[in-house]
Each structure stands twice: as structure tokens, then as C-alpha cells.
Amino acid sequence: MAIPRAAKTLRRTRIQEEKEEQILEAALDVFSARGFRGSTIDQIAEVAGMSKPNLLYYFRTKEAMHRALIDRVLYTWLEPLRAFDAEGNPEEEIRSYIRRKLEMARDFPRESRLFANEVLQGAPHIEDELKGPLKQLVDEKAEVIRAWTKSGKIAKCDPYHLIFAIWSTTQHYADFDVQVRAVLGQEHAGEGRFEDAARFLEQLFIGGLRPNLPIT
């Protein structure tokens, strides 16, 4: 994980910690809106309400700020998948996963767009994580889904594409929020849109994964 320059001092003060958070909040605003390549230290300093030299005392480079944010996002974003329980009821586990992902889209839209921008640019800063810890976790959960299909608890499906489909449909509500609200219109674009989405996605995925029972 990227360590802020100020964090390397022997004793970090409360003020140092607050300044680092202030900078990272500003960096999140800028990176999520402009992407890494389109963002500058000057823009981040302006949003943070700090001078550029003061900002650089805490983070030496744009890369250090971006890395710190990406590390946080990767940990947070993967937590719902880590909670996917092989011993749980498949329908309840899938329902819970869909809802947790939608809650993250609702509560952390900037983080979602930060991650999306990074991937769209070829994932230059997180390729090792995608091929390493992320792949390992997805492989592990794919085996859980395969076990459910083999035992007849859910219909046969490709576990990787099931996970991809849940990612894409839930994160859409963060990454394309402006489009979602524009199309839904004022009447349906409030916070209730996430509950509406949850009910629809549960119907789509859980209904589609229920095993076809023989007619007796």
C-alpha cells in the first residue's frame, strides 16, 4: 500500500492524518471525474484548498495519491465477494451479494468511477492485483458456484460470467449514474431506484439460476 510521505515521520499527528484525508478526498473527486491521465496535482491542490508545496509534503507525486486510493478501493470493492459463503443458501448468498454491490454503487460512486477509469485505461497501476489477488479470489468463488451447480442447488452456468454479469449490472448504477437518472426521469430517479434495481436484479439472476425441476 502506498505510504504518504508524512506517514514516514516517527510520530504522525492528528493534523497530519486529517490533511492526508483531506488530500485523498480531493484526489478522489478529481481522479473519478478526469481519470489518472487527465488529472494534475494543481487540480487536486485546488480542490483540497491547499498550496501545491503543502500538498507535496504529504504525497510526493500524483501516482502516490492515486495508488493510496486504488489500494482502498480494491480492498473495499472485494469485500462483498469475500463474504460469499460456500456453506450458505445459494439464493440468499446471491441475493446478498447483489444488494451489497448495489449499496456500494449507491454509497461509493466516486470509488467505482475511479476503478472503472483505471481499467478503461488498461489498468496500468493495478494489473498485478487483477492477475494476482483478484483472480485468486474470483477463482475461489467460481469453485463455490460450480459446487452449487454440481449438487443441483442452482442451474448450470458459467461462474465467471455470472460474477461478471453481477459486477456490470450493479456497478452501472454508479458509473453511469447521470444516464440512469436522466432516463428514469425525476419521478423514479430518487434513492428508491436502488431498491427497484435490487428487486429486478434478484428476479433476473435468482429466477434464472433456479434449477429446472422435473414435472411430476
C-alpha positions in Angstrom: 0.0 0.0 0.0 1.3 3.5 -0.8 2.5 5.3 2.3 2.1 9.1 2.5 5.3 11.0 2.9 4.1 12.4 6.2 3.3 8.9 7.5 7.0 8.1 7.4 7.7 10.5 10.2 8.3 9.0 13.6 5.1 10.4 15.1 2.1 11.2 12.9 -0.1 13.9 14.4 -3.9 14.2 14.2 -3.4 17.2 11.9 -1.2 15.2 9.6 -3.8 12.4 9.4 -6.6 15.0 8.7 -4.5 16.6 6.0 -3.9 13.3 4.3 -7.6 12.5 4.3 -8.4 16.0 3.0 -6.0 15.4 0.1 -7.3 12.0 -0.7 -10.9 13.2 -0.7 -9.9 15.9 -3.2 -7.9 13.4 -5.2 -10.8 11.1 -5.3 -13.0 13.9 -6.7 -10.5 14.7 -9.4 -9.4 11.2 -10.4 -13.0 9.9 -10.5 -14.1 12.8 -12.8 -11.0 13.1 -15.0 -9.1 9.8 -14.8 -5.5 9.5 -13.9 -4.1 10.9 -17.1 -6.5 13.9 -17.2 -5.7 14.9 -13.6 -3.0 17.1 -12.3 -1.5 17.9 -8.9 -2.6 21.5 -9.3 -6.2 20.5 -9.8 -6.1 18.3 -6.6 -4.4 21.0 -4.6 -7.2 23.5 -5.7 -10.0 21.1 -4.7 -8.2 20.4 -1.4 -7.9 24.1 -0.7 -4.1 23.7 -0.2 -1.0 25.1 -1.8 0.9 22.7 -4.1 4.0 22.7 -1.9 1.9 21.9 1.1 0.2 19.0 -0.7 3.5 17.6 -1.9 4.7 17.5 1.7 2.1 14.7 2.3 2.2 13.0 -1.1 5.3 13.4 -3.3 3.6 12.5 -6.6 0.2 12.2 -8.3 1.0 8.5 -8.5 1.3 8.2 -4.7 -2.2 9.7 -4.2 -3.7 7.5 -6.9 -2.1 4.4 -5.5 -3.4 5.1 -2.0 -6.9 5.5 -3.3 -6.7 2.4 -5.6 -5.5 0.3 -2.6 -8.5 1.4 -0.6 -10.9 0.8 -3.5 -9.6 -2.7 -4.2 -10.0 -3.8 -0.6 -13.5 -2.3 -0.2 -14.7 -3.5 -3.6 -13.7 -7.1 -3.0 -15.2 -7.3 0.5 -18.7 -8.4 -0.7 -17.2 -11.2 -2.8 -15.0 -12.4 0.1 -18.2 -12.7 2.1 -19.7 -15.2 -0.5 -20.2 -18.2 1.8 -19.9 -21.7 0.3 -21.9 -23.1 3.3 -24.8 -20.6 2.8 -28.0 -21.0 0.9 -27.2 -20.2 -2.8 -30.2 -18.0 -3.4 -29.6 -16.0 -0.2 -25.8 -15.7 -0.9 -26.5 -14.4 -4.5 -29.3 -12.0 -3.2 -27.0 -10.7 -0.5 -24.1 -10.2 -3.0 -26.3 -8.3 -5.4 -27.6 -6.0 -2.7 -24.2 -5.3 -1.2 -22.8 -4.4 -4.6 -25.8 -2.0 -5.2 -25.2 -0.5 -1.8 -21.6 0.2 -2.8 -22.7 1.7 -6.1 -25.0 4.0 -4.1 -22.6 4.9 -1.3 -19.3 4.9 -3.1 -19.9 6.2 -6.7 -16.6 8.1 -6.9 -14.7 5.0 -5.9 -16.5 3.0 -8.6 -15.7 5.5 -11.3 -12.1 5.7 -10.1 -11.8 1.9 -10.6 -13.6 2.0 -13.9 -11.3 4.8 -15.2 -8.3 2.8 -14.2 -9.5 -0.4 -16.0 -10.5 1.6 -19.1 -7.0 3.0 -19.4 -5.6 -0.6 -19.4 -5.2 -0.9 -15.6 -1.5 0.3 -15.7 -1.4 0.7 -11.9 -3.3 -2.5 -10.8 -2.5 -5.1 -13.5 -0.6 -7.2 -10.9 -3.5 -7.1 -8.5 -6.0 -8.0 -11.2 -3.9 -11.0 -12.3 -3.0 -12.0 -8.7 -5.2 -11.4 -5.7 -8.4 -10.6 -7.7 -8.1 -13.6 -10.0 -7.3 -15.8 -7.0 -10.5 -14.6 -5.2 -12.7 -15.0 -8.2 -11.3 -18.5 -8.9 -12.1 -19.5 -5.4 -15.7 -18.2 -5.6 -16.1 -19.7 -9.0 -15.5 -23.1 -7.4 -18.2 -22.4 -4.9 -20.7 -21.7 -7.7 -19.6 -24.9 -9.6 -20.2 -26.9 -6.4 -23.7 -25.5 -6.2 -24.4 -26.4 -9.8 -23.0 -29.9 -9.4 -25.2 -30.5 -6.3 -28.2 -29.3 -8.2 -28.8 -26.3 -5.9 -28.7 -23.9 -8.9 -29.0 -24.2 -12.6 -25.8 -24.9 -14.6 -24.0 -21.7 -15.5 -20.5 -20.3 -16.2 -19.5 -19.0 -12.8 -17.1 -16.4 -14.2 -19.7 -14.9 -16.5 -22.2 -14.9 -13.6 -19.8 -12.8 -11.5 -19.0 -10.5 -14.4 -22.7 -10.0 -15.0 -23.4 -9.1 -11.4 -20.4 -6.7 -11.5 -21.6 -5.0 -14.7 -25.3 -4.6 -13.7 -24.7 -3.3 -10.2 -21.7 -1.0 -10.9 -23.7 0.5 -13.8 -25.7 2.5 -11.3 -22.5 4.2 -10.1 -20.5 4.5 -13.3 -23.5 5.7 -15.4 -25.5 7.4 -12.7 -26.1 10.5 -14.8 -27.6 8.4 -17.6 -29.6 6.3 -15.2 -31.2 9.3 -13.6 -31.8 11.0 -17.0 -33.6 8.0 -18.4 -35.6 7.2 -15.3 -36.8 10.8 -15.0 -37.4 12.9 -11.9 -40.2 10.7 -10.7 -38.2 7.5 -10.5 -34.6 8.8 -10.1 -34.6 9.1 -6.3 -32.9 6.9 -3.8 -35.6 4.3 -4.4 -34.0 3.5 -7.8 -31.5 1.3 -5.9 -34.3 -0.8 -4.3 -36.1 -1.0 -7.6 -32.8 -2.2 -9.2 -32.2 -4.7 -6.4 -35.7 -6.3 -6.9 -35.2 -6.5 -10.6 -31.7 -8.0 -10.5 -32.8 -10.5 -7.8 -35.6 -11.6 -10.1 -33.2 -11.7 -13.1 -30.4 -13.7 -11.5 -32.1 -15.8 -8.9 -35.0 -16.6 -11.1 -32.6 -17.6 -13.9 -30.5 -19.7 -11.6 -33.2 -21.8 -10.1 -32.8 -25.4 -11.1 -35.3 -26.8 -13.6 -37.2 -29.4 -11.5 -38.8 -32.3 -13.3 -42.6 -32.2 -13.6 -44.3 -34.9 -11.6 
